[in-house]
């Protein structure tokens, strides 16, 4: 024991400090206290860097501390996001035989035909905007919400713990398949700990109960299966990833060159069949209208932590007297088309015949989407970070730190954003991205190099 302490005393001390900081984050922080939030996050990021630096080849040590960091949050109520109230609401509806895509929370309460023990607590916890709209969470996510409600026995705390354990298991799964995929790509498998120990991942997923990690688990699992020529088995796994969060749909065109035309068609058909099988239990005549209307809100109504959109908005409002609500609607419609065009360019102009090249195209495509989007919540960056570790690019790691600046908005009346802080965030991220593209690696100057 003494010998182990002498060899690992600094990482152990750093890990204990992280546990204390995570405890403070989980149980003694309100999101309006941005100074404390930023200082805790900055300290955690630095200490995590030192732990990985000291112990990068010590798998058991890093695995254990990663699990311990997550378990700190086990009984904590999420303090940076209210989304989990809607997760539990949808789960309770399914448990009571109600399709969450057919009724808004306000409609359920007004009708008074369904009641459950935590109904008022969940409705009061979610935002009014959330309560007025239909659920936008895909079917497999809904199944997990329902499972959490069943395991939680109807209590908010019990269901929260159940969801938290699911997310921790998904992170462990992502670590397992991530290491195997890194080995397949002849990369150091300890790179996976830049995801597993990342404070943003731990806080936003385990802490605030976002399901990007569950999506990532199935996504990385599918990529590993594809890399081992088990692409048929990958199709249902990839379909589940889509049905946790829709984002992997964006990457489907990129497989054309990797598989070749005929095999890619088979991959698409089987994946979409899996997609349809998961959707079928929730389908009804009004499902498409309700779901598309809710999804459309993200492109036409919401704005948070945007980069290019904020510049467009500033120019449009200042010099062309554009109305903000009309501008975001038009911008959202345009960006959907632009992102599709960008993905198709990556699909047909880049050489995606090798797995690393394919994943690099995915990193570029998702980064472009986030740079153009009017809404980039901090937990969105987790997915980008989770598969960027399989490439040579580290700008998502920089972003996983810089994105915390966006939380300053919650310390202001009406959640007003300070554009100069967002400018710092995106100058760091885009600056490092450009550096990696043309500064540090001149060979990557040819973006569509074949």
N, C-alpha and C positions, 0 to 999 in steps of 0.2 A: 504493500500500500504506500509506504513512504517513497519507494522508488518510483511508483507511478505518479505520485504527487510532484516529485522533483522534475520528472520529465514533462508533466502536463499542467503545472501549477498556473501558468498564465492563462491558457485557454479555459481552465476550470474557473478561475476568478472572473474572466470575461463572461463566461456562461452564466454564472451566478448573478452577475450584474445585469445581464440581459433578462433573466427571470424576474428580477426586481423591477426593472423598467417596464417589462411587459405587464407585470401585476399592476403597476401604477397606471399604465395605459388602459388596461381592461376595467379597473374598478375605481379609479380616481381621476378620470379625465372626462370633460365635456368638450364636444367638438368646437364650441365657440371660443375655447381657450387655445388659440392658435399658437401662442408662444410656447406653452408647455407641450403641445402636440408636436411642434417642429423640433424642439430640443430633445424630447424623448425619441422621436423617430431618427434624428441625426445621430444620437448616441448609439442607438440600436444598430444603425447601418454601419457605423465605424467599428463597433465591437464585433459585429458579425463578420466584417471583412478581416479583422485580426484573427478571429477563431478559424476561419477557413484558411487563412495564410499559414497559421501554425499547424493545423491538423488536416490539411487537404487530402492526405493519404490515409487518414484514420477513419475508415468508414463507420465503424461502430460508435465512435465518439460523436461524430457529426450526426449520425442517425438518432442517437439517444437525446442529444441536446435539442435537435429539431422537434422531436416528439414532446419533450418537456416544455419547450416554448409554447407549443400549441395547447397543451393541457392546462396551462395557466388560465386560458380563456374559457375553460369548460363550463362554468356556471355563470359566466358574465353575460349581461345583456348588451347586445351590440350598441356601441355609442357613437359611431360615425355614419350610420345609415339606418333608415326606418324600413327598408325593403323587406326585412324578415317577417314583419307583421303580415304583409301580403302573402308571403310564402306560406305561412301557417294558416292564413285564411283560406287560401286555395286548397290546402291539404285537408282542412276541416270540411270544406264543401264536398270534396271527392269522397271522404269518409262517410258523409251523409247522403251519398248518391246523387250529388248535384254536379253538373258539368260547369266548371269555373269559367269557361269561355262564353257562356250564354247569359250570365247575369253579372252586373256590377255589384260590389258590396253594398252600395246605397240601395240598389233595387232589392236585394235580399232582405235588408232590414225593413224597407218600406212594405214589402209583401208580408213579412212576418210568418211565413209558412215553415221556415227552417230556423231552429235555434240550437246553439251549442254553448257549452259552459264559458268559453273564452271569447264569445262573439263581441261583446262590448269592448273588452280590453284590446282585441285585435283591430277593431274598427277605429277606436280612438287613437291607437298607436300609429296607424298608417296616415299618409298625407291625404288631404281632401281630393287632390288631383287623382291619386291612385284609386280612391274609393269611388270616383265617378266614372272610371273606365273599366273595360273588360280586361281580363288577364292577358298578358303578352308573353308568358313563359311557356316554352314548348312542352309537348306532352311528356317526355321522359322526366323532365324537371318536375312536372306535376305529380308524376308517380312517386318521386322522391319526397315531395312535400307531403303526400298522403301517407307514405310510410313513416315519416317523422311524426305526423299527427297520431298515427296508430300506436307507435312505440312510446310516444310521449304521454299517452293516456289522457289526452285532452287538456293537459296543463301547458301553459306557454313555456315554462322553464323546462319541463320534460321534453317537449318537442324541439326546443332550441338545442338541448344537449344531443338529441338524436341526430339533428341536422349537422351539428358540429362534428360528431363522430364520423358521419358519412364523408364529410369534407376532408377530415384527417386521413381516413382510409384512401380516399381518392389521391391525396398528395403522396401517400406512401406508394400507391400504384404508379403514379407518374414518375416517382423516383426510381422504382424498380425497372419499368420499361425504358425510362430515359437513360439509365446507365447501360442497359443492353443495347439501345440504339447508338449511344455514343461509342461503345466498343465496336459495333458493326461499322461505324464511320471512321474507325481508327483515331478516335479522339479520347482524351483523358476523361474517364467516367466521373471524376470528382467535379467536373463542370456542372453536373446536375445539382450540386449543393448551392450554386448561385441562385437556383430557383428555390430549393427546399428550405434554405435558411434565410431567404430574403425577407426582411421585415414587412415589406409591402404585401407579400404573399401571405404571411402569417396573420397580419392584422386584418387585411381585407377579406380573406377567405375564412380562416378559422375564427377570427374575431368578429367580423361583420356578416358572415354567413352568405357570401356570394359564391355562386356555383361555377365560376370560371375554371376552378381547379378540377371539378368533375368533368367538365367538357375537355379540358386538357388531358386528363387521364385517358379517356377513350380515344382522343385524337392521337396521342403519342403511341398508345397501344396499336392503333390502326397503322400508323407509319412504320412501327417496328415489324408488324406482320407483313406489310408490303415489302419492306427491305429484305425479308427472308423468303420472298416469293410465295407467300401465303395470302395473296391478294383476295382470294375468294372469302377466306375467313375474316379478312379486314372489312368487307363491305357492311356486315351488320354492326360491327364496332364503330365504323365511321358514321353510320346512320344514327347510332345512339348519341355520338358526339354532337351531331347536328341537332338532335332533338333535346339535348340539354340546353344548348344555346345555338342560335342559327349561324354563327360566324363561320364554321367550317364549310358551309355552302359556297362561300366566296372562293374557295380554293379548288373546287371541282374542275374548272377548265384547265388548271395547271397540270393535271395528270395526263393530258393528251400525248405529249411527247415522251413522258416517262413510260407509259404503257404501250404506246402506239395506238392507232385509230381503232382497230377492232377490239382490242382488249379494254381500252378506255370506255368504249360504248357498253361493254358488258359490266364493267365496274360501275358506271353510272346507273345502269338499269337495276342492278342488284342493290345498290345503295339506296336508290329512290324507292324500291320495293320495301326495303327495311324501314325507310322513312314513312311510307304509307301505312305499313303494318302498325307502327307506333301511333300514328295519327288516327287510325280508324276508330278506336274506342271513344274518341272525343268528337268525332265528326258529326255535324248536323247541318241542316239547310242554311242556318245563319252563321255558322262558324267562320266561313271565309270573310264575310263582311265585317263581323265583330273583330276578328283577329287583325285583318289588314288595316282597319281604322286605327286600332291601338298602336300597331307597329308604325303606321304613318306619322304618329305624333312625334316619334324620335327624329324624323327628318324635317318636320314642318313646325314644331312648337318649342322644342327644348333646345337650350344652349347652355353649355357649361364647359369650361376649360378648353375652349377652342383656340386654334392658332390662326390658320388662314382665314377662317370665317370671320374672326374678329377684325382682321384687317379689311376684309371686304365690307363688313358692316360699317366700320368707321368711315371708310371712303364714301360708301353709298349714302349714309345718313348726313355726313358733313358737306359733301360736294354736290350730291344729286337729290337731296331732300327725300330720300327713300324712307318709307315707313317700315320700322323694324319688323313688324309682324308679317308684312307682305314680302319683305326681303328674305326672311328665313324660310318662308314657304317656297319661294322661287329657287332659293339656293339649295334647299333640300331636294327638290325635284331634279335639279341639274346635277347635283353631286351623285345621286344614284346612277345616272347614266355615265358620268365621268369615271366612277369607280369600276363599273362593268368594263368600260373601254380599257382602263389601265390593266385590269386582270387579263383581258384578252391579249393585250400587248405582251405581257409577261408570259402568257401561255404559248404564243406563236413566235415571238422574236428571241426569247431566251432558250438556251440549251438546257432543258430540264430532264435529261436522260439519266442523270445520276441523282441519288437521293439527296445529297448535300445541296446540289444545285436547285433541286425542286424545293427544298425547305427554304433556301435563300430567297427564291422567288416569292414564297409565301410571306416571308418576313417583309420584303419590299412592298408587296401588295397590301398587307395589313397596315404597315406603317403609313403608306400613302392614304389609305382610307382614314386612319386616325388624324393625320395632318389636315385632311380636308373636312373632317366631320365637324358639326356644330356642337357635338356633345362627346366628351371624352372623360368619363368618370375614372378615378384612379384605378379601380379594379379592372378596367378594360386592359390596362398595360400588362397585367399578370399573364394573360394568354400569349401576348406577343413575346414577353420575356421567356415563357415556358418552352417555346420551341426555337427561339433565337439561339439558345445555348448549343444547338446542333450545327451552327454556322460559325463563321469567323467574326460576326458582327456583335458588338457589345453596347451599341447605343441604347437598346432597350433596358440594359442594366442601369445606365445613367438615368434613363427616364423613370425607372422604378424608385429612384431617390427624388428626382426633381419634381415629380407629379404631386408630391405632398404639398407643394406650394399652392395648389388649387384649393386646398381645404381652408385657406385663409378667408375665402368667401363666406363661410358659415359664421365667422365672427362679426359680420357686418349686418346692418338692417337689410331685410329683403334679400339676403344672400348676395349682395352686390360684389362683383369681382373687381379686383385691382389689376388693371391691364398690364401695369409695369411688372407685377409679379409673374403673370403668365408669360410676359416677354422674356423674363429671365429663364423660366422653365424651358421654353421652346428654343431660345438661343443656345442653351446648354445641349439640348437633345439634338436639334438640327445641326448645330455646329459640330458635335461629335459624329453625327451621321455623315456629314460632308467630309470630315477628316478621315473617317474610315473608308469612304468611297474613293477619294482622290488624293488625300494627303499621305496617309500612312501606307496605303496599298495602291500604288499607281496602276497596277494591272487591272484594277476594278474600275478604272476610268471609263472603260467601255461597258456601259450599263447593260447593253443587250449583246454582249460578246458571245459568239457562238463557239 
